[in-house]
Amino acid sequence: MSKQHTYFRETFVWVQRNIFEITDRTLGGGTPSTNNSEYWNGNIPWIQSSDLKKDNVLKEFSNKKITQVALKESAAKLIPKNSIAIVTRVGIGKLALIDNDFSTSQDFLSLINLKGDPHYFLYRLYILMKHESLVAQGTSIKGLTKQDLLSKKIHISTDLEEQVKIGNMFKNVDFLLAAYQRKVELLERQKQGYLQQIFSQNLRFKGYSIPWVQRKLGQVFYQEVQYIDPKVENVPLWSLTVADGLVEKTDRYNREFLVKKNDKFKLVKDNWFTYNPMNMTLGALDVNELRQDIAVSGYYVTMSLNNQFNRTFLKTWMKSYKAISLFKLYATGSLIEKQRVQFGTLSEIPSKFPKYDEQTKIGLFFDLINELIAAYQSKITLMQQQKQAYLQKMFI
């Protein structure tokens, strides 16, 4: 069987091959006994399924290393660099091209001495294993046998020049994605450093030296309790997550069948704060910046802000390590997993705050960092979507 593509030259033919036809040799893996100290802490990377990420095929991080003795006396094998390690058991869908000699657990089958460009085959197999992962999720299949994997058919180009071009294209996209991700991680670390230094007053903006003044949070926020019926008032229903803050419920899942007729919902006006008392110690808090009224669970606490305080500054402070530490300290409840921070408790929590103009400057500073992080994250999302689209068009 064959099919034609017109991506890198006017017309070329791809042929169908079994996976065993694209490699000279395969090797499985094994786990040396953890009771034998002579087998571990050597210089040979030993990779297990948990070391790989599903959509990161160019990077592996080996937490463990084995010795030459382990290779001689256990089922572990030395696999040459530029081989593709494929997870065939727990974690189907993961694979990586390894650029150094390595060994693996028994969850892998590695393809050695590939008959063509390694990066080309890496991305072709990535699409195949992505499909196998989806199949495994919907069935009782827990893994692939060596025979099952090697007998699978794939369409490939037999033109080495073509393979190299395609492999390099996707490799360069992944390198750029990795660079953007490193930038996001760096900015996140810098942000956390600034949060700690600024809110502990070890770092001040030039021109500001007046000591911060202690206030109780009951002087900063006013509790607002306005119950509404979202359907009658035609107000969208939102929820809170620790990771993403306010999210529209329809964006998560349809929960209408779980909502009882006597459930209460609270109004959250524009610029009001809301938080989940049960998850406040995890940072389940956000500000309604949607420029419209919304409704949330009646269990949530809703608050307006004293106009002597800056909204952006308080949003940043409320999610800082310093604030979270205070919430944990003041939370009520005998069991840690059931501790709450109701408004009565929150209102008694003391902390020091600067004057309004310094709050504004601090808020703007962190807003700029957040915008920069969001810009890189948007680039990452767009590139990932484009990459997946090209992979689908190229190989399906």
Beta strands, then each sheet from edge to edge (+ up, - down):
strand 1: 2-5
strand 2: 12-18
strand 3: 23-27
strand 4: 40-47
strand 5: 64-66
strand 6: 83-87
strand 7: 95-98
strand 8: 103-104
strand 9: 108-114
strand 10: 153-157
strand 11: 213-216
strand 12: 221-223
strand 13: 227-228
strand 14: 238-241
strand 15: 245-248
strand 16: 265-268
strand 17: 273-275
strand 18: 285-287
strand 19: 294-297
strand 20: 301-305
strand 21: 350-353
sheet 1: 1+ 2- 10+
sheet 2: 3+ 9- 6+ 7-
sheet 3: 5+ 4- 8-
sheet 4: 11+ 21-
sheet 5: 12+ 20- 17+ 18-
sheet 6: 13+ 16- 19+
sheet 7: 14+ 15-
end
